Structure formats: C-alpha cells, structure tokens
Amino acid sequence: MKERLTSLTQLLIISFILALIITRVIITPCTVVGQSMEPTLTEGDKLIVSRLNYIFTKPERGDIVVLEDVDSGMILVKRLIGLPNEKIDVIDGEVRINNKVLKEDYIKETDWYTVIESHCQIPEDWYFVMGDNRNHSSDSRTELGLVHKSEIIGKSIINLNDLFRK
C-alpha cells in the first residue's frame, strides 16, 4: 500500500509539473472578454494560445494575438495590424501602411469612425494592434498605444468554441 501511495504521489507531482510547463511555456488557455474582436471572436470564446509561435517565427500582419497590457495588467485579444519599421496612418475609416490602404475583410463595420486619428512610425520591436470591432475597441489608436514584443503572450491558434459550433 505504501508503494502505491508513493507511486501515486510521484505521478501527481510529475503531472502537475508537466501541466505547468505546458501552460506556461508551450500553450495557454485564454477567454475573450468584451466585444472588441467581434465578429471574429465573441465574448466568452475560449482560445488556445501558442506561446512558442513567436520564438520560431515573427508575428505577421493579421495574426490574432493575446497580450498583456502592462499598465492595467489585463489580458487582451487583438489583431496585429502594423509591424516594426512601418508607417501607420489611421484616418477616415482606413488603415494605411506605408501609404497603402490595408484591405480588411474581417472588420465588423464597413463605416467605422476614427476615434482618434493615428499617425506613427513603428519602432523596432513594437507593434500596432486593433480590434476587429473598430467602433468598440481600445487599441493602439487610443490609450493602449503601441505594443512591445515582450507584451505579446502568444498567437491564438484555436478557437475552441468554433469546434462546438459546427
């Protein structure tokens, strides 16, 4: 009986350590809060976030990223729009990258307004993010500002709710 209890205890400790490694280093779950990513993601959607993606590759425009707002400590889900060393202009309901209009099939509004016009040159290691629901998103146009690569937790790779909707 003592051997079984010892084996069970060891198994539980190893399982706990593996679960901790997986959720802290490889993937982590995330729940969408708010409406800023509608219609792509809705409040309550459960995401699996890859923490490894950006170790092996660079973030790409259009990626849905999970990040931590260092000022508030909140976990946010946003779409990556602007990359390092790009010039971004958000004006009159359009995003222009290096003076070219960005085509965005994923945004909620066809006539979204610009809360605050944004004009910036993105420095190295920084990113410009926006929510798909442009009229209801706190993002790089407003108080969130540019996001440093160290604030990006990872890339959303699976929406678990999509698996059950089908």
Helices and strands as residue ranges (DSSP letters): H 2-21, I 22-26, E 27-31, E 46-50, H 53-56, E 64-68, E 75-82, E 87-91, E 94-97, E 100-101, E 118-121, E 126-130, G 134-136, E 147-148, G 149-151, E 152-159, H 160-165
